[in-house]
Amino acid sequence: MATTDDDRRPKYQRIADSLREAIQSGDYGPGDRLPGENDLMTTYGVARMTARQALSVLRDEGVAEARKGAGVFVRAFRPIRRRSIERLARDQWGNGRSIWSADVENRALEVDRITVSEETAPDRISTVLNLTVDGTTCVRRRRFVLDGKPVLLATSYLPMLLVAGSAITQEDTGPGGTYARLAELGYEPVHFREEIRSRMPSKDEAAQLAMSAGTPVILICRTAYTDTGHPVEVNEMTLDAASYVLEYDFDASPRTTPTNVSGTET
């Protein structure tokens, strides 16, 4: 009998695939305990290391989580559906709602860490914001936690010349957040540009987001522009890839981009 590609794959990968299929079919639901190492050794006739590797695959993918002394369980956390266009609509922040509420609906989202400072921006930020050599920025750093799980780190840079003395320089920016305050200052954002990349997290990022080993992060760099094409904010975001689904809904017709848009690495 011919050997199939599936037969040539490592045993631990085939076991992980079987468990994943069982999860997707509903045999194991959110919060259910998966077969342990001893169970897998008996069922598949493999060594303990092979069984351990199979469970590690599911943990690394964010499908399962280990609980000390209890075993490995199907992850109960529901991914966040990030609706990039809906969340940035003026109807959202212009009516006093947080842009994050478009993502989480009625789930419990909180900012458990926030710092606001005046800093000299990195070169990549200065270039995008068209800052002068001695120009400084208001830097807002936040960590967002959903259902008790850290999911997002965000750092916003805004020209201090524009926002000095406003609520943007305070921890609580008020209803509608930063974009509503920019509009009040005469710098309403009307166009946004997002760049998306992915990589493995740094040690600090993995710790801050309480990430499982092997899980990548999604990097989103968003620049906000006024109707004259003037950049007023750069927001660098680091997302736990296992916690997010990125959703885009747009028309097929092209749209004019501000003439002075320039890229930035996040």
Phi, psi and chi 1 to 4 in degrees:
 res  aa     phi    psi   chi1   chi2   chi3   chi4
   1 MET       -  137.7 -179.5 -179.9  -66.3      -
   2 ALA   -68.8  145.6      -      -      -      -
   3 THR   -86.9  127.9  -58.6      -      -      -
   4 THR   -87.5  163.7   65.4      -      -      -
   5 ASP   -59.5  -36.5  -70.6  -20.9      -      -
   6 ASP   -63.6  -36.6 -173.9   66.9      -      -
   7 ASP   -66.2  -28.8  -68.5  -27.3      -      -
   8 ARG   -83.0   -9.4  -72.1 -164.7  -67.7  -93.7
   9 ARG   -75.2  153.7  -69.9 -164.4  -55.2  151.9
  10 PRO   -56.5  146.9  -23.6   33.9      -      -
  11 LYS   -59.6  -38.7  -74.3 -175.9  178.4  179.8
  12 TYR   -63.8  -33.1   75.5   86.2      -      -
  13 GLN   -70.3  -38.1 -173.2   64.8   64.0      -
  14 ARG   -67.6  -36.8  -78.5  179.6  -87.2  161.3
  15 ILE   -66.1  -43.1  -64.1  171.2      -      -
  16 ALA   -61.1  -40.3      -      -      -      -
  17 ASP   -62.7  -41.4  -70.3  -14.1      -      -
  18 SER   -64.3  -42.5  178.3      -      -      -
  19 LEU   -66.7  -39.9  -69.2  172.4      -      -
  20 ARG   -62.8  -42.0 -170.0 -173.6  -53.9  103.1
  21 GLU   -63.1  -37.4  -70.6  171.9    4.8      -
  22 ALA   -66.4  -35.0      -      -      -      -
  23 ILE   -69.2  -44.9  -66.9  170.2      -      -
  24 GLN   -66.3  -30.0  -67.3  171.6  -13.8      -
  25 SER   -82.8   -9.7   67.5      -      -      -
  26 GLY    95.9    1.9      -      -      -      -
  27 ASP   -61.8  -33.8  -68.6  -17.4      -      -
  28 TYR  -122.4  122.3  -63.2  104.8      -      -
  29 GLY   -98.8  173.6      -      -      -      -
  30 PRO   -53.7  128.3  -26.8   36.2      -      -
  31 GLY    90.0   -9.3      -      -      -      -
  32 ASP   -74.5  147.1  -73.8  -10.6      -      -
  33 ARG   -81.4  132.4 -175.9 -179.0 -177.4  -80.4
  34 LEU   -84.8  160.3  -66.7  173.1      -      -
  35 PRO   -54.7  137.8  -25.3   35.2      -      -
  36 GLY   -81.5 -179.3      -      -      -      -
  37 GLU   -58.1  -45.2  -66.6  176.4    8.4      -
  38 ASN   -62.3  -41.2  -69.0  -22.9      -      -
  39 ASP   -61.7  -45.1  -61.1  -39.0      -      -
  40 LEU   -67.3  -36.7  -64.2  178.0      -      -
  41 MET   -60.9  -42.6  -69.0  166.5   60.7      -
  42 THR   -70.8  -45.1  -59.6      -      -      -
  43 THR   -66.7  -43.4  -58.9      -      -      -
  44 TYR  -105.1   -3.8  -65.6   95.3      -      -
  45 GLY    63.9   43.6      -      -      -      -
  46 VAL  -119.6  168.0  -64.4      -      -      -
  47 ALA   -75.8  162.7      -      -      -      -
  48 ARG   -59.3  -39.8 -177.3  173.8  -59.8  -81.6
  49 MET   -61.5  -38.4 -178.4   56.6   68.5      -
  50 THR   -65.6  -43.4  -59.1      -      -      -
  51 ALA   -62.7  -40.5      -      -      -      -
  52 ARG   -65.1  -40.2 -174.3  170.4  -61.3  167.0
  53 GLN   -64.4  -38.1  -74.4  178.8  -57.4      -
  54 ALA   -61.9  -44.4      -      -      -      -
  55 LEU   -68.7  -32.6  -67.1  171.0      -      -
  56 SER   -65.1  -35.9  -67.4      -      -      -
  57 VAL   -58.0  -46.3  168.3      -      -      -
  58 LEU   -67.8  -36.0  -61.2 -179.2      -      -
  59 ARG   -66.9  -43.4  -68.6 -159.4  -55.2  -87.4
  60 ASP   -64.1  -30.6  -68.4  -13.7      -      -
  61 GLU   -79.8   -9.2  -68.6  175.8   -8.0      -
  62 GLY    82.5    7.9      -      -      -      -
  63 VAL   -78.4  -32.8  174.5      -      -      -
  64 ALA  -133.6  162.9      -      -      -      -
  65 GLU  -138.5  144.2   59.1 -175.4   -3.2      -
  66 ALA   -90.6  139.3      -      -      -      -
  67 ARG  -119.3  119.5  -61.1  178.0 -171.4  172.6
  68 LYS   -53.9  123.7 -170.2  172.3 -177.7  179.4
  69 GLY    79.2   -1.2      -      -      -      -
  70 ALA  -119.1  -27.7      -      -      -      -
  71 GLY   124.4 -161.8      -      -      -      -
  72 VAL  -113.2  130.7  177.1      -      -      -
  73 PHE  -124.0  152.7  -64.9   77.6      -      -
  74 VAL   -65.0  130.4  177.8      -      -      -
  75 ARG   -65.6  129.4 -164.3  173.3 -174.2 -142.5
  76 ALA   -91.6  -11.0      -      -      -      -
  77 PHE   -67.5  130.9 -174.5   82.8      -      -
  78 ARG   -88.8  127.3  -70.3 -175.1  -68.4  132.6
  79 PRO   -58.7  150.6  -23.9   34.3      -      -
  80 ILE   -86.2  131.1  -55.2  160.9      -      -
  81 ARG   -94.3  102.2 -170.8  164.3  -68.0  -84.6
  82 ARG   -84.4  104.5 -174.3  179.7 -172.2  -86.4
  83 ARG   -91.5   87.2  -59.6  174.5  173.1   90.1
  84 SER   -58.4  -38.1  -65.5      -      -      -
  85 ILE   -80.0  -46.2  -65.5  175.7      -      -
  86 GLU   -60.4  -40.9  176.7 -176.5  -26.1      -
  87 ARG   -69.0  -25.3   70.1 -158.7  -55.6  -87.6
  88 LEU   -97.5    1.8  -66.4  173.3      -      -
  89 ALA   -64.6  144.8      -      -      -      -
  90 ARG   -61.1  -29.0 -163.9 -171.7 -168.5  -73.2
  91 ASP   -62.0  -20.4  -73.0  -14.5      -      -
  92 GLN   -80.8  -71.8 -174.2   71.9   17.4      -
  93 TRP   -74.5  -24.3   50.9  -95.5      -      -
  94 GLY   -69.4  -19.2      -      -      -      -
  95 ASN  -103.7   19.3  -72.3  -42.3      -      -
  96 GLY    84.0    9.2      -      -      -      -
  97 ARG   -96.0  147.0  -65.7 -169.3  -64.2  -90.4
  98 SER   -69.5  140.9  164.1      -      -      -
  99 ILE   -64.4  -23.7   63.3  174.5      -      -
 100 TRP   -72.0  -21.4  -49.5  101.9      -      -
 101 SER   -66.1  -22.1   64.2      -      -      -
 102 ALA   -70.5  -22.1      -      -      -      -
 103 ASP   -87.7  -40.7  -59.0  -21.7      -      -
 104 VAL  -103.4   -6.3  -59.2      -      -      -
 105 GLU    54.9 -119.7  -61.9  171.4  -21.1      -
 106 ASN  -104.0   21.0   58.0   -3.3      -      -
 107 ARG   -80.3  162.0  -62.0  168.4   68.8 -175.0
 108 ALA   -86.0   99.4      -      -      -      -
 109 LEU  -105.7  135.7  175.6   74.6      -      -
 110 GLU  -141.0  154.3   64.8  174.4  -38.9      -
 111 VAL  -100.7  107.4 -179.7      -      -      -
 112 ASP   -95.4   -9.1   75.3  -27.4      -      -
 113 ARG  -141.0  130.9  -63.4  179.1 -172.8  173.3
 114 ILE  -150.0  134.4  180.0  168.4      -      -
 115 THR  -133.8  144.7   61.9      -      -      -
 116 VAL  -129.1  128.6 -175.7      -      -      -
 117 SER  -147.5  164.2   57.9      -      -      -
 118 GLU  -103.7  122.5 -178.9  175.6  -15.2      -
 119 GLU  -141.8  156.3  -58.3  176.6   19.9      -
 120 THR   -76.7  124.8  -60.8      -      -      -
 121 ALA   -73.4  149.6      -      -      -      -
 122 PRO   -59.1  157.3  -20.2   31.8      -      -
 123 ASP   -54.9  -40.2  -70.9  -16.9      -      -
 124 ARG   -63.2  -33.5   67.2 -177.2 -174.2  -79.9
 125 ILE   -77.6  -43.5  -57.8  -62.2      -      -
 126 SER   -57.9  -39.2  -65.3      -      -      -
 127 THR   -63.2  -45.5  -61.3      -      -      -
 128 VAL   -69.2  -39.5  176.6      -      -      -
 129 LEU   -84.3   -0.7  -68.7  177.7      -      -
 130 ASN    57.2   42.6  -63.1  -33.3      -      -
 131 LEU   -79.7  151.6  -61.4  178.0      -      -
 132 THR   -74.2  171.0   58.7      -      -      -
 133 VAL   -56.6  -40.3  174.7      -      -      -
 134 ASP   -99.6   15.4   56.8   -9.6      -      -
 135 GLY   -72.6  138.9      -      -      -      -
 136 THR  -113.3  164.8   58.1      -      -      -
 137 THR  -126.4  153.4   55.1      -      -      -
 138 CYS   -88.1  121.1  172.5      -      -      -
 139 VAL  -111.0  122.4 -176.9      -      -      -
 140 ARG  -114.3  114.8  -59.4  179.3   55.3   82.5
 141 ARG  -110.5  129.6  -66.0 -176.9  174.0   87.7
 142 ARG  -137.1  151.2  -67.4   89.9   71.5 -153.6
 143 ARG  -119.6  128.9 -175.8  175.1   80.6  161.3
 144 PHE  -104.6  135.2  -67.6   81.2      -      -
 145 VAL  -123.4  129.8  177.1      -      -      -
 146 LEU  -121.5  126.8 -178.5   64.1      -      -
 147 ASP    52.4   37.0  -62.1  -20.0      -      -
 148 GLY    83.1    0.0      -      -      -      -
 149 LYS  -113.2  122.5  166.7   69.8  171.6   69.1
 150 PRO   -62.0  130.3  -20.1   33.2      -      -
 151 VAL  -126.7  -19.3  -65.3      -      -      -
 152 LEU  -152.9  136.7  167.0   69.8      -      -
 153 LEU  -114.1  133.5  -54.0  174.5      -      -
 154 ALA  -135.3  136.3      -      -      -      -
 155 THR  -129.3  116.7  -58.1      -      -      -
 156 SER  -104.6  138.9  -65.7      -      -      -
 157 TYR  -118.8  125.6  -60.3   86.8      -      -
 158 LEU  -131.0  140.3  -57.9  101.7      -      -
 159 PRO   -58.6  123.1  -23.4   34.8      -      -
 160 MET   -61.9  -30.5 -174.9   57.4   76.7      -
 161 LEU   -58.3  -30.7 -174.4   63.5      -      -
 162 LEU   -87.1  -34.0  -57.6 -175.0      -      -
 163 VAL  -111.3   -1.0  -56.1      -      -      -
 164 ALA   -54.9  132.9      -      -      -      -
 165 GLY    82.0   -3.2      -      -      -      -
 166 SER   -94.7  172.3   73.6      -      -      -
 167 ALA   -65.1  -15.8      -      -      -      -
 168 ILE   -63.8  -26.1  -67.8  173.0      -      -
 169 THR   -86.1    1.6   62.7      -      -      -
 170 GLN  -103.3  161.2  -54.1  -59.6  -47.2      -
 171 GLU   -62.7  -43.7  -70.3 -171.8    4.9      -
 172 ASP   -98.4  110.9 -176.2   -1.7      -      -
 173 THR   -85.3   -8.5   54.6      -      -      -
 174 GLY    91.9  178.6      -      -      -      -
 175 PRO   -55.0  133.0  -24.5   34.7      -      -
 176 GLY    85.6  -13.0      -      -      -      -
 177 GLY    70.4 -157.5      -      -      -      -
 178 THR   -58.4  -41.2  -63.8      -      -      -
 179 TYR   -68.7  -36.1  -65.8  152.7      -      -
 180 ALA   -65.0  -37.9      -      -      -      -
 181 ARG   -71.0  -38.0  -57.6  -66.8   80.0   75.8
 182 LEU   -60.7  -41.0  -77.6  171.2      -      -
 183 ALA   -61.0  -41.6      -      -      -      -
 184 GLU   -64.4  -29.4  -66.9  168.6   -3.5      -
 185 LEU   -82.8   -3.6  -67.9  170.0      -      -
 186 GLY    93.2   13.5      -      -      -      -
 187 TYR  -123.9   50.5  -56.2  106.0      -      -
 188 GLU   -61.6  126.2  177.3 -179.6  -22.3      -
 189 PRO   -75.2  128.4   24.1  -29.6      -      -
 190 VAL  -121.3   -9.5  -58.7      -      -      -
 191 HIS  -142.5  140.3 -178.3   80.8      -      -
 192 PHE  -129.1  146.7  -58.9   92.3      -      -
 193 ARG  -130.2  125.4 -178.9  173.3 -172.2  -97.1
 194 GLU  -119.2  135.7  -70.6 -168.5  -17.5      -
 195 GLU  -114.6  137.2  -63.4  179.2  -12.5      -
 196 ILE  -124.7  131.7  -58.2  174.1      -      -
 197 ARG  -135.6  174.4  -64.5 -168.8  -65.6  122.6
 198 SER  -145.5  145.3 -178.6      -      -      -
 199 ARG  -161.2  175.4   60.0  165.3  168.6   76.2
 200 MET   -78.2  147.5  -62.2  -52.5  -65.1      -
 201 PRO   -74.2  155.1   29.6  -36.8      -      -
 202 SER   -73.4  168.6   67.1      -      -      -
 203 LYS   -60.5  -40.4 -175.3  176.0 -179.1  179.8
 204 ASP   -67.7  -42.2  177.9   63.0      -      -
 205 GLU   -62.7  -44.0  -69.8  166.6  -19.6      -
 206 ALA   -61.9  -37.9      -      -      -      -
 207 ALA   -70.1  -44.6      -      -      -      -
 208 GLN   -65.4  -32.2  -72.0 -162.2   64.9      -
 209 LEU   -97.4    2.9  -68.4  171.9      -      -
 210 ALA    49.5   51.4      -      -      -      -
 211 MET   -88.8  149.6  -62.6  175.1   64.4      -
 212 SER   -74.1  149.1  -59.4      -      -      -
 213 ALA   -58.6  138.2      -      -      -      -
 214 GLY    89.0   -3.1      -      -      -      -
 215 THR   -89.1  129.1  -57.4      -      -      -
 216 PRO   -80.7  170.3   30.0  -34.9      -      -
 217 VAL  -112.3  152.8  -71.0      -      -      -
 218 ILE  -102.5  130.2  -60.0  170.2      -      -
 219 LEU  -107.5  123.0  -54.1  176.4      -      -
 220 ILE  -121.4  123.7  -59.8  178.2      -      -
 221 CYS  -112.9  115.1 -178.8      -      -      -
 222 ARG  -112.4  134.1 -179.2  175.1   67.9 -122.4
 223 THR  -115.2  133.0  -53.8      -      -      -
 224 ALA  -104.8  137.3      -      -      -      -
 225 TYR  -125.4  149.1  -60.7   88.1      -      -
 226 THR   -81.6  179.1   65.0      -      -      -
 227 ASP   -68.9  -12.9   57.5   -2.1      -      -
 228 THR   -94.9    3.7   60.9      -      -      -
 229 GLY    83.9   14.9      -      -      -      -
 230 HIS   -85.4  123.4 -175.5   69.1      -      -
 231 PRO   -74.0  131.5   27.6  -33.8      -      -
 232 VAL  -121.4  -10.9  -69.3      -      -      -
 233 GLU  -157.2  141.1 -177.7 -143.5   30.0      -
 234 VAL  -120.9  125.7  174.6      -      -      -
 235 ASN  -120.8  115.3 -171.3  -12.2      -      -
 236 GLU  -100.0  120.3  -66.8 -175.4  -28.4      -
 237 MET  -118.1  140.9  -67.4  160.2  -85.5      -
 238 THR  -120.4  115.5  -56.5      -      -      -
 239 LEU  -111.4  141.0  -68.1   68.5      -      -
 240 ASP   -69.3  112.8  175.1   -1.6      -      -
 241 ALA   -60.9  -27.3      -      -      -      -
 242 ALA   -76.7   -9.3      -      -      -      -
 243 SER  -103.7   -6.4  -62.9      -      -      -
 244 TYR  -127.7  147.5  -83.9   88.2      -      -
 245 VAL  -121.1  124.8  172.8      -      -      -
 246 LEU   -92.1  122.7  -54.1 -174.1      -      -
 247 GLU  -118.8  130.0  178.1 -179.1  -59.4      -
 248 TYR  -126.5  130.9  -65.3   88.1      -      -
 249 ASP  -132.9  110.4 -178.2    4.3      -      -
 250 PHE  -149.6  161.1   47.6   86.6      -      -
 251 ASP   -78.3  162.2  -63.5  -30.8      -      -
 252 ALA   -80.3  -16.1      -      -      -      -
 253 SER   -72.3  140.4   57.0      -      -      -
 254 PRO   -71.3  161.6   28.3  -36.2      -      -
 255 ARG  -133.4  140.4 -179.2  176.1 -178.3  178.5
 256 THR   -71.0  135.7  -57.9      -      -      -
 257 THR  -101.6  140.8  -59.1      -      -      -
 258 PRO   -50.6  140.5  -28.3   36.2      -      -
 259 THR   -67.7  -24.5   55.3      -      -      -
 260 ASN  -102.4   21.4   66.5  -15.5      -      -
 261 VAL   -67.9  133.2  173.4      -      -      -
 262 SER  -134.2  150.9   59.0      -      -      -
 263 GLY   -80.3  166.8      -      -      -      -
 264 THR  -149.8  146.4  179.1      -      -      -
 265 GLU   -88.1  144.2  -70.4 -170.8    0.4      -
 266 THR  -102.4      -   57.5      -      -      -
